[in-house]
Amino acid sequence: MRRISLILKKDFQRRLKSPWGILILLSIPIIMTAIFGAVFSPASDGSSLPKIKLLIVDLDKEFAAKILISAFDAPELKDMFQISMVEEVVGEKSMQKGKASAMAIIPKGFTRDLFDGKTIALDLVKNPSERFLPSIVEEFLNTMAVGVSAFIQVFDEEIDGIEELLDTPVETLAVAELVPHLEKSKEKIVTLKQVLSPLLIKLKKEQKEKEKKEDEPDFNIFSYFLPGLSFMFLLFIVEIFLREILTEKEDGTLRRMWFSPIEPHQYILAKLLSGWLMGLCTLILIILIGMVFFGIDWGSYLYLLPFAAVTLFSTAGFFGMLSSFFKNKNQAGAFTSPIILIFAAVGGSFLPVEQLPPMFQTVSRFTLNYWFLSGVNMIKENIFPILPFIVLLASGLLFVAVSLILLPKRITQ
């Protein structure tokens, strides 16, 4: 045991003299989490999307155009759109400068053509530098066009009468002239009500907040990103420690070490323990940073700490086993980096596993990332992750056993 502790002491002293590589790997997921959290976190007013800046050019300036524009005054749409009425030339300059998501142009004669049942084209200019928000404007106008078209066709007769009245000055317009048109509209409205009520399909809207249990924490966007990103870079840190086995073989350190009383299996155990301790210390530091700076509630630490320990045990064993298949450190680096990135891609470090294709969801269960993130999510709900714990412990024992069998042959050749 004393020989193993000496190797551990030597490894940590060497890392403390030159810690920048590990510090950089540690800082990257923290910085990325801060950036992603700031970008995707809800706004201070509770909205998850910024208001969509929409320019409207009204070349018609008549009844139907004003009705169309007034639709954006509805409370729901006011929260979504920021409307600015502009002249066409001014609007084009604003769009060229990227100051709005889209510009809608209501053509001249819009009201007359609409009442005459003619096909009309609303011009929509979209900001090419934005992808998502202009598409929302397009879909909204398409939906509005369907509704207005249906209204015009249903109330075609009444609109013909109203169109005649549009040219009549307001001062000479008699209320009695409107009565016949209103009566016809009333009959159709009653008929439509009988047909459409009750609706076979309704949209159930729930505005009330979900009742929250006293011990249920608020959703934290940072807790969504930090575990997955940090574990990916944690794999790199542990891999660096275990790759030193091949490095020390190449530079002759191991050859000199074999003249001492230390046995190959003791050296391997010391390296596995070294990688495990460094990984565990790094993960504990990430947990503390997440708690202090990002306000992450990790759940029960009585569950989290032993789970973290068994996760890093399996991780160290995995990279120890991989080292036994490579001849030198360059070969190991060429293979292990893609393996870590594949683990991150299919194991949930970038996207939740549930959003991956079914084939990748199956493959993800063979990654350390999947079982670590599954366990962390369960611990956040104050549930001890029995299955992830057993899987990681069993796989770790297997990896360590393979390392102790194959690595001595590799390093003594």
C-alpha positions in Angstrom: 0.0 0.0 0.0 2.9 2.3 0.7 4.2 1.9 -2.8 0.8 2.7 -4.2 0.6 5.9 -2.1 4.0 7.0 -3.3 2.9 6.8 -6.9 -0.3 8.7 -6.0 1.7 11.4 -4.3 4.1 11.7 -7.3 1.2 12.0 -9.7 -0.6 14.7 -7.8 2.5 16.7 -7.2 3.3 16.7 -10.9 -0.2 17.9 -11.7 -0.1 20.6 -9.1 3.1 22.0 -10.6 1.4 22.2 -14.0 -2.4 22.3 -13.5 -3.4 24.5 -16.5 -4.4 21.6 -18.7 -6.9 20.3 -16.2 -8.1 23.8 -15.2 -8.8 24.6 -18.9 -10.8 21.4 -19.3 -12.7 22.2 -16.1 -13.5 25.8 -17.1 -14.9 25.0 -20.6 -18.1 23.2 -19.4 -18.7 25.9 -16.8 -18.3 28.7 -19.3 -20.5 26.9 -21.9 -23.1 26.3 -19.2 -23.2 30.0 -18.3 -23.5 31.0 -22.0 -26.2 28.4 -22.8 -28.1 29.2 -19.6 -28.1 32.9 -20.4 -29.3 32.3 -24.0 -32.0 29.8 -23.2 -33.2 31.0 -19.8 -36.7 32.7 -19.8 -36.8 36.5 -19.9 -37.4 38.4 -16.7 -41.1 39.0 -17.6 -41.6 35.2 -17.9 -41.7 35.0 -21.7 -39.5 32.5 -23.3 -39.1 34.3 -26.7 -38.4 37.9 -27.5 -41.1 40.0 -29.1 -41.1 39.6 -32.9 -40.4 42.9 -34.6 -42.9 43.2 -37.6 -43.0 46.1 -39.9 -46.3 46.8 -41.7 -46.7 48.8 -44.8 -50.3 49.8 -45.5 -50.7 50.8 -49.1 -54.5 50.3 -49.0 -55.5 52.4 -45.9 -59.1 51.3 -46.2 -61.6 49.2 -44.1 -60.2 45.7 -44.5 -56.6 46.8 -44.1 -57.4 48.5 -40.8 -59.3 45.5 -39.6 -56.2 43.3 -40.4 -53.8 45.6 -38.6 -56.1 46.0 -35.6 -55.9 42.2 -35.1 -52.4 42.7 -33.7 -53.9 44.7 -30.9 -55.4 41.6 -29.3 -53.7 41.0 -25.9 -52.2 37.6 -26.9 -50.7 39.1 -30.1 -49.4 42.2 -28.3 -47.2 39.9 -26.1 -45.9 38.2 -29.2 -45.4 41.0 -31.8 -43.9 44.4 -31.8 -45.7 46.2 -34.7 -44.4 49.3 -36.4 -46.2 51.1 -39.2 -43.8 52.4 -41.8 -43.6 53.7 -45.3 -42.3 51.1 -47.9 -39.0 52.9 -48.5 -38.3 53.2 -44.8 -39.3 49.6 -44.2 -36.9 48.4 -46.9 -34.0 50.3 -45.4 -34.8 48.9 -42.0 -34.9 45.3 -43.3 -31.6 45.8 -45.1 -30.1 46.8 -41.7 -31.7 43.8 -40.0 -33.8 45.9 -37.6 -36.9 43.7 -37.9 -37.8 40.0 -38.3 -40.2 40.6 -41.2 -42.1 43.2 -43.1 -45.7 42.7 -44.4 -46.9 44.9 -47.2 -50.7 45.3 -47.6 -51.2 46.1 -51.4 -53.2 49.0 -52.7 -56.8 48.0 -53.4 -56.6 45.3 -50.8 -60.1 46.1 -49.4 -61.8 46.4 -52.8 -60.3 43.2 -54.2 -61.1 41.4 -51.0 -64.8 42.4 -51.2 -64.8 41.5 -54.9 -63.6 38.0 -54.1 -60.3 38.4 -56.0 -57.2 36.6 -55.1 -54.8 38.9 -53.2 -51.1 38.5 -52.4 -49.7 39.9 -49.2 -46.0 40.6 -49.7 -43.9 39.3 -46.8 -40.2 40.2 -46.6 -38.3 38.0 -44.2 -35.0 38.8 -42.5 -32.5 36.3 -43.9 -30.3 36.5 -40.9 -33.0 35.0 -38.7 -34.5 31.6 -39.1 -37.1 31.0 -36.5 -39.0 34.3 -35.9 -39.7 35.2 -39.5 -41.3 31.7 -39.9 -43.6 32.4 -37.0 -44.8 35.6 -38.8 -45.3 33.6 -42.0 -47.4 30.9 -40.4 -49.4 33.5 -38.5 -50.3 35.4 -41.7 -51.1 32.2 -43.5 -53.5 31.2 -40.7 -55.1 34.7 -40.7 -55.5 34.5 -44.5 -57.4 31.2 -44.2 -59.7 32.7 -41.6 -60.4 35.9 -43.5 -60.9 34.0 -46.8 -63.5 31.8 -45.0 -65.3 34.8 -43.5 -65.5 36.6 -46.9 -67.0 33.5 -48.6 -69.6 32.9 -45.8 -70.7 36.6 -45.7 -70.4 37.3 -49.4 -73.9 38.8 -49.8 -73.6 41.1 -46.8 -70.2 42.3 -47.9 -71.5 43.3 -51.3 -74.0 45.5 -49.5 -71.4 46.9 -47.2 -69.1 47.6 -50.1 -71.7 49.9 -51.7 -71.9 51.8 -48.4 -68.1 52.3 -48.3 -68.4 55.1 -51.0 -71.2 56.8 -49.1 -70.1 59.7 -46.9 -70.6 59.1 -43.2 -72.7 62.3 -42.9 -75.3 61.0 -45.3 -75.3 57.3 -44.1 -78.6 56.3 -42.6 -78.6 53.6 -39.9 -81.7 52.1 -41.5 -79.6 51.2 -44.6 -77.5 48.9 -42.4 -80.4 47.0 -40.9 -81.1 44.6 -43.8 -77.4 43.6 -43.9 -77.2 43.1 -40.2 -80.3 40.9 -40.2 -78.8 38.7 -43.0 -75.6 38.5 -41.0 -77.6 37.5 -37.8 -79.2 34.6 -39.6 -75.9 33.2 -40.8 -74.3 33.7 -37.4 -77.1 31.8 -35.7 -76.8 29.0 -38.3 -73.0 28.8 -37.8 -73.5 28.7 -34.1 -75.8 25.7 -34.4 -73.3 23.9 -36.7 -70.2 24.7 -34.7 -71.6 24.5 -31.2 -70.6 22.3 -29.5 -67.3 21.9 -31.2 -66.1 18.3 -31.7 -62.5 19.4 -31.0 -61.6 22.0 -28.5 -58.3 23.4 -27.4 -57.9 23.2 -23.7 -55.8 26.1 -22.4 -54.4 26.0 -18.9 -53.1 29.3 -17.6 -52.8 28.4 -14.0 -49.5 27.4 -12.6 -48.8 23.9 -11.7 -49.3 23.2 -8.0 -45.9 22.6 -6.7 -44.9 20.4 -3.8 -43.1 22.1 -0.9 -39.9 20.1 -1.5 -40.0 20.4 -5.3 -37.3 22.8 -6.6 -37.9 25.3 -9.4 -36.6 24.4 -12.8 -33.0 25.6 -13.3 -31.9 25.9 -16.9 -28.2 25.6 -15.8 -28.9 22.2 -14.2 -30.0 21.1 -17.7 -26.6 21.8 -19.3 -23.9 21.5 -16.6 -24.1 17.7 -15.8 -23.9 16.6 -19.4 -21.2 19.0 -20.5 -19.1 18.7 -17.4 -19.1 14.8 -17.6 -17.9 14.9 -21.2 -14.8 17.0 -20.2 -14.4 14.9 -17.0 -13.9 11.9 -19.3 -11.0 13.8 -21.0 -9.4 14.5 -17.6 -9.5 10.9 -16.4 -8.3 9.7 -19.8 -5.3 12.0 -19.5 -4.3 10.4 -16.2 -4.7 6.9 -17.5 -2.8 7.6 -20.7 0.2 8.4 -18.6 0.7 4.7 -18.3 1.7 4.6 -22.0 3.6 7.9 -21.7 5.8 6.6 -18.8 6.4 3.4 -20.8 7.7 5.4 -23.8 10.0 7.8 -21.8 11.6 4.9 -19.8 10.1 5.7 -16.4 8.6 2.2 -16.2 11.8 0.5 -17.1 13.6 2.2 -14.2 10.6 1.5 -11.9 10.9 -2.3 -12.5 14.2 -2.2 -10.7 12.4 -1.2 -7.6 10.3 -3.6 -5.4 7.0 -2.4 -7.0 5.0 -5.0 -9.0 3.2 -4.2 -12.3 -0.3 -4.8 -10.8 0.6 -2.4 -7.9 1.6 0.3 -10.4 -1.6 -0.2 -12.4 -3.8 0.0 -9.3 -2.0 3.2 -8.3 -2.7 4.7 -11.7 -6.4 3.6 -11.6 -6.7 5.1 -8.1 -5.0 8.3 -9.3 -7.4 8.8 -12.1 -10.3 7.9 -9.9 -9.3 10.5 -7.2 -8.6 13.3 -9.7 -11.9 12.7 -11.4 -13.8 12.5 -8.1 -12.2 15.8 -6.9 -13.0 17.5 -10.2 -16.6 16.3 -10.1 -17.0 17.5 -6.5 -15.6 20.9 -7.5 -18.1 21.0 -10.4 -21.0 20.2 -8.0 -19.9 23.0 -5.7 -19.6 25.5 -8.5 -23.0 24.5 -9.8 -24.5 24.9 -6.4 -22.8 28.2 -5.5 -22.8 30.1 -8.9 -25.7 28.5 -10.8 -28.0 27.7 -7.9 -28.3 24.0 -8.9 -30.1 21.8 -6.4 -28.4 18.4 -6.9 -30.7 16.6 -4.5 -29.5 14.4 -1.7 -25.8 14.6 -1.3 -25.9 11.3 0.6 -27.0 9.8 -2.7 -24.9 12.0 -4.9 -21.4 11.4 -3.4 -21.4 7.6 -3.4 -22.9 7.7 -6.9 -20.2 10.1 -8.1 -17.6 7.8 -6.5 -18.8 4.7 -8.3 -19.2 6.6 -11.6 -15.5 7.7 -11.5 -14.5 4.2 -10.5 -16.1 2.8 -13.7 -14.6 5.7 -15.7 -11.1 5.1 -14.5 -11.5 1.4 -15.1 -12.8 2.0 -18.6 -9.8 4.1 -19.7 -7.4 1.7 -18.0 -8.9 -1.1 -20.0 -8.6 1.0 -23.2 -4.9 1.7 -22.5 -4.2 -2.0 -22.6 -5.2 -2.1 -26.3 -2.9 0.6 -27.5 0.8 0.5 -28.2 1.7 4.1 -27.5 0.2 7.4 -26.2 -0.4 8.8 -29.7 -2.4 5.8 -30.8 -4.4 6.1 -27.5 -5.1 9.8 -28.1 -6.2 9.2 -31.7 -8.8 6.6 -30.6 -10.0 7.8 -27.2 -11.0 11.4 -28.2 -13.5 10.2 -30.8 -14.8 7.6 -28.4 -15.4 10.3 -25.8 -17.2 12.5 -28.4 -19.3 9.6 -29.5 -20.2 8.9 -25.9 -21.2 12.5 -25.4 -23.3 12.6 -28.6 -25.3 9.5 -28.0 -25.2 9.5 -24.2 -27.1 12.7 -23.6 -24.3 15.2 -23.0 -25.5 17.4 -25.9 -29.2 16.4 -26.3 -31.5 14.5 -24.1 -31.5 10.8 -25.0 -35.3 10.9 -25.5 -34.9 13.3 -28.4 -32.4 11.0 -30.3 -33.5 8.5 -32.9 -34.5 5.1 -31.5 -31.3 3.4 -32.8 -29.2 6.0 -30.9 -31.3 5.6 -27.8 -30.4 1.9 -27.7 -26.7 2.6 -28.3 -26.7 5.3 -25.5 -27.2 2.6 -22.9 -23.6 1.4 -23.6 -22.2 4.8 -22.6 -21.0 6.0 -19.2 -22.7 9.4 -20.0 -26.1 7.8 -20.1 -25.9 6.1 -16.8 -24.3 9.0 -15.1 -27.0 11.5 -16.3 -29.8 9.0 -15.6 -28.5 8.7 -12.0 -28.1 12.4 -11.5 -31.7 13.1 -12.7 -33.0 10.5 -10.3 -31.0 12.0 -7.4 -32.5 15.5 -8.2 -35.9 13.9 -7.5 -34.5 12.5 -4.2 -34.5 8.9 -5.6 -31.5 6.8 -5.1 -30.4 5.5 -8.6 -30.2 1.8 -7.9 -30.0 0.6 -11.5 -27.4 3.2 -12.7 -25.4 2.5 -9.5 -25.4 -1.3 -10.1 -24.6 -0.9 -13.8 -21.7 1.4 -13.1 -20.3 -0.6 -10.2 -20.5 -3.9 -12.2 -19.0 -2.4 -15.3 -16.3 -0.8 -13.2 -15.3 -4.1 -11.6 -15.2 -5.7 -15.1 -13.1 -2.9 -16.5 -10.6 -3.0 -13.6 -10.3 -6.8 -13.9 -9.5 -6.6 -17.6 -7.0 -3.8 -16.9 -5.2 -5.9 -14.3 -5.0 -8.8 -16.7 -4.0 -7.1 -19.9 -2.1 -4.0 -18.9 0.8 -5.8 -17.1 1.6 -7.5 -20.4 1.4 -4.3 -22.3 3.7 -2.3 -20.0 6.3 -5.0 -19.4 6.9 -5.8 -23.1 
